[in-house]
Protein backbone atom coordinates (compact mmCIF):
# COMPACT_ATOMS: atom_id res chain seq x y z
CA UNK A 1 0.00 0.00 0.00
CA UNK A 2 1.02 3.67 0.06
CA UNK A 3 4.13 4.85 1.85
CA UNK A 4 4.35 8.00 3.98
CA UNK A 5 5.36 11.23 2.26
CA UNK A 6 5.54 14.85 3.30
CA UNK A 7 2.15 16.47 4.07
CA UNK A 8 0.63 18.44 1.23
CA UNK A 9 -2.68 20.31 1.35
CA UNK A 10 -4.84 21.08 -1.63
CA UNK A 11 -6.59 24.36 -2.25
CA UNK A 12 -10.26 24.01 -3.30
CA UNK A 13 -9.52 24.93 -6.89
CA UNK A 14 -6.77 22.30 -7.03
CA UNK A 15 -9.29 19.44 -6.87
CA UNK A 16 -10.35 18.73 -10.48
CA UNK A 17 -14.11 18.03 -10.77
CA UNK A 18 -13.62 14.58 -12.30
CA UNK A 19 -10.98 13.49 -9.78
CA UNK A 20 -12.34 15.00 -6.59
CA UNK A 21 -12.61 11.85 -4.48
CA UNK A 22 -9.49 10.28 -5.97
CA UNK A 23 -7.45 13.33 -5.03
CA UNK A 24 -9.09 13.38 -1.61
CA UNK A 25 -8.04 9.80 -0.83
CA UNK A 26 -4.51 10.22 -2.16
CA UNK A 27 -3.86 13.51 -0.36
CA UNK A 28 -5.34 12.21 2.90
CA UNK A 29 -2.77 9.40 2.99
CA UNK A 30 0.07 11.86 2.51
CA UNK A 31 -1.22 14.07 5.32
CA UNK A 32 -1.89 11.41 7.96
CA UNK A 33 0.78 9.79 10.13
CA UNK A 34 0.76 5.96 10.16
CA UNK A 35 -1.86 5.83 7.39
CA UNK A 36 -1.26 2.98 4.91
CA UNK A 37 -4.16 3.76 2.56
CA UNK A 38 -7.50 5.48 2.17
CA UNK A 39 -10.87 5.20 0.50
CA UNK A 40 -13.41 7.87 -0.37
CA UNK A 41 -17.04 7.63 -1.37
CA UNK A 42 -19.62 10.14 -2.54
CA UNK A 43 -23.34 9.61 -2.97
CA UNK A 44 -26.41 11.73 -3.57
CA UNK A 45 -28.73 8.90 -2.58
CA UNK A 46 -28.93 7.61 -6.16
CA UNK A 47 -25.46 7.46 -7.65
CA UNK A 48 -22.50 6.02 -5.75
CA UNK A 49 -18.84 6.72 -6.58
CA UNK A 50 -15.81 5.30 -4.81
CA UNK A 51 -12.05 5.70 -4.94
CA UNK A 52 -9.23 3.82 -3.21
CA UNK A 53 -5.49 4.37 -3.02
CA UNK A 54 -4.70 0.65 -3.30
CA UNK A 55 -6.60 -2.17 -5.07
CA UNK A 56 -6.74 -4.26 -1.87
CA UNK A 57 -8.91 -1.58 -0.26
CA UNK A 58 -11.63 -1.82 -2.92
CA UNK A 59 -12.91 -4.99 -1.31
CA UNK A 60 -13.21 -3.28 2.08
CA UNK A 61 -15.51 -0.67 0.54
CA UNK A 62 -17.46 -3.20 -1.51
CA UNK A 63 -18.16 -5.53 1.43
CA UNK A 64 -19.66 -2.65 3.39
CA UNK A 65 -21.89 -1.43 0.58
CA UNK A 66 -23.07 -4.94 -0.30
CA UNK A 67 -23.74 -6.01 3.30
CA UNK A 68 -25.13 -2.67 4.42
CA UNK A 69 -22.87 -2.77 7.46
CA UNK A 70 -19.55 -1.13 8.23
CA UNK A 71 -17.89 2.13 9.26
CA UNK A 72 -18.94 3.90 6.03
CA UNK A 73 -22.63 3.13 6.56
CA UNK A 74 -22.40 3.92 10.27
CA UNK A 75 -20.76 7.28 9.57
CA UNK A 76 -23.38 8.15 6.97
CA UNK A 77 -26.26 7.25 9.25
CA UNK A 78 -24.86 8.90 12.35
CA UNK A 79 -23.27 11.90 10.65
CA UNK A 80 -20.24 11.55 12.93
CA UNK A 81 -16.76 9.98 12.65
CA UNK A 82 -16.50 6.24 13.26
CA UNK A 83 -13.27 5.04 14.86
CA UNK A 84 -12.26 1.37 14.82
CA UNK A 85 -9.11 1.56 16.94
CA UNK A 86 -8.30 -2.15 16.87
CA UNK A 87 -10.14 -4.42 14.45
CA UNK A 88 -8.72 -7.48 16.19
CA UNK A 89 -10.94 -6.62 19.15
CA UNK A 90 -13.79 -5.09 17.15
CA UNK A 91 -17.19 -6.78 17.52
CA UNK A 92 -19.12 -4.65 15.03
CA UNK A 93 -19.33 -5.37 11.30
CA UNK A 94 -18.03 -8.98 11.23
CA UNK A 95 -17.70 -9.17 7.42
CA UNK A 96 -15.74 -5.93 7.20
CA UNK A 97 -13.61 -6.90 10.22
CA UNK A 98 -12.67 -10.30 8.78
CA UNK A 99 -11.69 -8.91 5.38
CA UNK A 100 -9.75 -6.03 6.92
CA UNK A 101 -7.71 -8.33 9.15
CA UNK A 102 -7.10 -10.66 6.23
CA UNK A 103 -5.65 -7.63 4.38
CA UNK A 104 -3.42 -6.73 7.31
CA UNK A 105 -5.48 -3.69 8.33
CA UNK A 106 -5.73 -3.27 12.12
CA UNK A 107 -7.39 0.13 12.44
CA UNK A 108 -9.59 2.53 10.48
CA UNK A 109 -11.23 5.91 10.90
CA UNK A 110 -14.16 7.06 8.75
CA UNK A 111 -14.99 10.76 8.48
CA UNK A 112 -18.37 11.83 7.00
CA UNK A 113 -19.07 15.11 5.23
CA UNK A 114 -22.72 15.97 4.49
CA UNK A 115 -23.57 19.00 2.40
CA UNK A 116 -26.27 20.08 -0.08
CA UNK A 117 -27.60 16.58 -0.68
CA UNK A 118 -24.16 15.00 -1.06
CA UNK A 119 -22.60 12.63 1.44
CA UNK A 120 -18.84 12.14 1.24
CA UNK A 121 -16.90 9.70 3.41
CA UNK A 122 -13.16 9.46 3.87
CA UNK A 123 -11.77 6.30 5.47
CA UNK A 124 -8.16 6.07 6.62
CA UNK A 125 -6.51 2.70 7.26
CA UNK A 126 -3.49 1.66 9.31
CA UNK A 127 -1.48 -1.51 9.88
CA UNK A 128 -1.11 -0.58 13.55
CA UNK A 129 -3.92 -0.46 16.15
CA UNK A 130 -4.66 2.90 17.73
CA UNK A 131 -2.44 4.70 15.23
CA UNK A 132 -5.12 6.97 13.75
CA UNK A 133 -6.31 8.82 16.86
CA UNK A 134 -5.04 12.16 15.53
CA UNK A 135 -6.85 11.73 12.21
CA UNK A 136 -10.20 12.76 13.70
CA UNK A 137 -9.10 16.40 13.86
CA UNK A 138 -6.09 16.35 11.54
CA UNK A 139 -5.39 17.60 8.02
CA UNK A 140 -7.54 14.85 6.48
CA UNK A 141 -10.62 16.46 7.95
CA UNK A 142 -9.72 19.78 6.36
CA UNK A 143 -9.16 18.03 3.05
CA UNK A 144 -12.55 16.36 3.33
CA UNK A 145 -14.27 19.70 3.90
CA UNK A 146 -12.47 21.26 0.93
CA UNK A 147 -13.17 18.32 -1.37
CA UNK A 148 -16.86 18.22 -0.43
CA UNK A 149 -17.18 21.94 -1.08
CA UNK A 150 -15.57 21.41 -4.50
CA UNK A 151 -17.89 18.53 -5.35
CA UNK A 152 -20.98 20.53 -4.39
CA UNK A 153 -19.76 23.50 -6.40
CA UNK A 154 -19.11 21.26 -9.40
CA UNK A 155 -22.56 19.71 -9.07
CA UNK A 156 -24.22 23.14 -9.04
CA UNK A 157 -22.14 24.24 -12.01
CA UNK A 158 -23.13 21.20 -14.07
CA UNK A 159 -26.79 21.70 -13.11
CA UNK A 160 -26.57 25.33 -14.25
CA UNK A 161 -25.02 24.25 -17.57
CA UNK A 162 -27.83 21.73 -18.10
CA UNK A 163 -30.48 24.35 -17.37
CA UNK A 164 -28.77 26.78 -19.73
CA UNK A 165 -28.68 24.13 -22.46
CA UNK A 166 -32.40 23.45 -22.01
CA UNK A 167 -33.13 27.17 -22.14
CA UNK A 168 -31.04 27.59 -25.28
CA UNK A 169 -32.86 24.67 -26.93
CA UNK A 170 -36.21 26.17 -25.99
CA UNK A 171 -35.21 29.55 -27.43
CA UNK A 172 -34.01 27.95 -30.67
CA UNK A 173 -37.25 26.01 -31.00
CA UNK A 174 -39.55 28.90 -30.10
CA UNK A 175 -39.77 30.42 -33.62
CA UNK A 176 -40.92 27.19 -35.26
CA UNK A 177 -43.49 26.60 -32.52
CA UNK A 178 -44.78 30.15 -32.97
CA UNK A 179 -45.05 29.62 -36.72
CA UNK A 180 -46.93 26.35 -36.23
CA UNK A 181 -49.31 28.06 -33.81
CA UNK A 182 -49.93 30.73 -36.45
CA UNK A 183 -50.86 28.07 -39.02
CA UNK A 184 -53.24 26.38 -36.57
CA UNK A 185 -54.80 29.74 -35.68
CA UNK A 186 -55.38 30.45 -39.38
CA UNK A 187 -56.86 27.02 -40.16
CA UNK A 188 -59.05 26.83 -37.08
CA UNK A 189 -59.73 30.50 -36.47
CA UNK A 190 -58.72 30.15 -32.83
CA UNK A 191 -56.53 32.09 -30.41
CA UNK A 192 -52.87 31.37 -29.62
CA UNK A 193 -53.50 29.41 -26.41
CA UNK A 194 -55.92 27.09 -28.18
CA UNK A 195 -53.51 26.64 -31.08
CA UNK A 196 -50.73 25.63 -28.69
CA UNK A 197 -53.08 23.17 -26.97
CA UNK A 198 -53.77 21.60 -30.39
CA UNK A 199 -50.05 21.12 -31.03
CA UNK A 200 -49.55 19.64 -27.60
CA UNK A 201 -52.45 17.21 -28.11
CA UNK A 202 -51.04 16.06 -31.45
CA UNK A 203 -47.66 15.59 -29.75
CA UNK A 204 -49.18 13.45 -27.01
CA UNK A 205 -51.42 11.33 -29.24
CA UNK A 206 -48.66 10.65 -31.79
CA UNK A 207 -45.89 10.25 -29.18
CA UNK A 208 -43.71 12.84 -30.91
CA UNK A 209 -41.86 15.83 -29.55
CA UNK A 210 -43.75 19.10 -29.69
CA UNK A 211 -40.96 20.69 -31.72
CA UNK A 212 -41.08 17.81 -34.25
CA UNK A 213 -44.84 18.27 -34.66
CA UNK A 214 -44.39 22.01 -35.10
CA UNK A 215 -41.53 21.54 -37.58
CA UNK A 216 -43.56 19.13 -39.73
CA UNK A 217 -46.55 21.49 -39.71
CA UNK A 218 -44.42 24.46 -40.74
CA UNK A 219 -42.69 22.42 -43.47
CA UNK A 220 -46.06 21.45 -44.96
CA UNK A 221 -47.60 24.88 -44.34
CA UNK A 222 -50.54 22.97 -42.89
CA UNK A 223 -51.48 21.50 -46.26
CA UNK A 224 -53.28 18.20 -45.93
CA UNK A 225 -53.88 18.69 -42.24
CA UNK A 226 -56.92 20.95 -42.40
CA UNK A 227 -59.39 18.16 -41.61
CA UNK A 228 -57.30 16.82 -38.73
CA UNK A 229 -56.86 20.26 -37.23
CA UNK A 230 -60.55 21.05 -37.55
CA UNK A 231 -61.47 17.72 -35.90
CA UNK A 232 -59.49 18.74 -32.86
CA UNK A 233 -61.94 21.58 -32.34
CA UNK A 234 -64.22 18.98 -30.76
CA UNK A 235 -61.46 17.42 -28.63
CA UNK A 236 -61.52 18.12 -24.88
CA UNK A 237 -59.06 20.70 -23.61
CA UNK A 238 -58.34 22.33 -26.98
CA UNK A 239 -61.01 24.98 -27.07
N, C-alpha and C positions, 0 to 999 in steps of 0.2 A: 504494500500500500504506500501512500505518500510519505515522504520524509519531511522533517521539519525544516523550514526556511525562515528567513527574516520576515517579520510582520510587514504587511503592506495593505493599506486601506484604499478602498475605491471611492471616488467621488460619485454622486448620483449619475452624472452624465457619462461616467466611464463604464456603466453597465449597459451593453448593447441590448436592445429590446428582445432579439431572438436568443440571446445567451444569458439572460438574467439569472436564472436559477443555477446554470452551470457555473457562471462566474461566482455566484454566491457560495456554492459548495467549495470551489477551489480556493477562494480567498479565505474562507473561514478556517480551512486546514492550516494555511500559512500563518494565521493570526492567533492560533490557539496552541498553547503548550501541551505536549503529550498527546496531541490529536493525531491519529493514524489515518483518518479518512472522514468523509462527510457525505451526507445526502441532503437533497432539498426537494421539496414538493410544492406545487401550487395548484389550487383548485378553486373553481367558482361554483362548485356544487354540481356541475355538469361535466366539464372537461378536467382531466387530471394529467399533469405533467410532472415528471420526475427527472432528477439528475443525480449522479453519483461520481465520486472521484476515483473509484476503483471498481472493476467489474464484480468482485466478490460481494460488494455492498448492495448490488441490485437485488439480490435475493432477500436481503433483510428488509428492504422496502416492500417487495412484492408479497412476502409472507404476511406482512401486516395488513396490506390492502385487501388481500384475498381472504384472510381469516377474520378481518374486522376487529382485530385486537393487536395492541402494541403501543409503544410510546407515541407514534405519530397520531394515531386515532385518539389516544387519551389527551394529548396536547390540544388537538383540534376541538374536542368536546369540552374540555375544561378551560381552554383559553389561557393556560398557564404552562410554564416549563415543566417537563417531566424528566426527572433525574433517576437513572438506574446506575447507582454507584458501583455495585458489584453484581454482575449477572449470574455469578456462580451461586449467590445466595438469594437471587431474585425469585419470587414466587408468582409474580404476575406474568401474563403473556407467555405461556409455556412453549408455543411454537417458535416465537421470536427468540426467546431465551436459548432454546436448543440450537437453533441455526447460528446465532451469534457466537455461542461458545465453540461450536464446531469450526467457525471461521477464525477463532482466536481472539474475538472481541470480548473484553471483560467489563466494559463500562460504556454508557452512552448518555447523552443529554439532548433532549429535543426542545427546541425553542419555537413557539408559534407566533405568527404575526398576522393579525386579522385587520383588514382595511378595505372599505368600499366594495364589499361582496367577494373579495379575494381572501383566501387563507393560504399562507405560506408557512411551511415548517422547515427548520434547519436542524438536522441531527448530526451531532459530533460523536465520533467513536474513538475508543482508546484501548490499547492492549493491556493497560494497567488499571486495576480497580481504584476508584476514588481519585482518579487523576484529572477529572474534568470539573472539579468544584468551582474553579474560577471562571468557567465558561458561561455561567448563568448571567454574569454581569460584565463580561469581557468584550473585546473588540468584535466577536462574532455577532453579538446582539446588535451592535451598531450597524454592522454590515447587513443584517437581516432587515432592520428598519429602512436602510437606504435602498436595498434591493426591492423591498415591497413597495416603497414609494415609487420607484422607477417602473415597476410592473403595472401599478395602478395608472400612472401617468400614460404609459404606452397603451394601455387598454382604452383609456378615454380618447387618446389621439386617434386610434384605429376606429373607434366608434364615430368620432367626428368626421373622419374621412369617408366612412360608409354613408353617413347621413348626407354629406356633401355630394357624394356620387349619386345618391337617389334623387337629391334635389336637382342636380344637373340633368339627369335623365328626364325628370318630370318637365323641366323647362324646355328641353329639346323636343319633347313630344307634345308640348302644349299647342303649338301652331296647328299640327295635323288634327288634333282632337277638336280644336276650335273650328277648323274648316269642315270637319265631318258634322259637327253640330249645326253649322250653317246649312249644309245640304239637307239634313233631317228637318230643320226648321222650315226650309223652303218646300220640301215635299209634303210635310204634314201640316204646315201652317201653325206650328206650335211655338212656345217660347223656348229659351235656351235651357232652362232647367229640365223641361220635359224632353228636349232633344238629347240631353246628356243621359237621362234615365233610359231612353231608348237604346243608346249605344251600350250602356252598362248591361241592359237586359240581353242584348244580342251576345255580348261577351260571355255572360254567364251561361246562356242556353247552348252556345256553341263551344264552350270551354276554350275560348281564345282570349288572348290579352286584349285589353281595351284599345291599346295603341295599334294592334294589328287590325282590329275591326275598323278603327278610324282610318288607318292607312288604306285598306282595301276599298272603303267607301269613297275616299277622296280620289283614289286612282281610277275608279269607275265613274266618278262624278254622280254616283247614285243611280246610274242607268241600270235597269233591270231589277232594281230593288224597290221600286215604287210600291208594288203590291204588299211586299213584306213589311215595309215601313208603315204603310197605312193600316195593316192588320194589327200592328202593335198599339194602335190607338185604343183598341178594346182590351188590351192587356192590363192587369192590375199594376198599379204603381208607376205607370208611365203617362199619366194624364188622361 
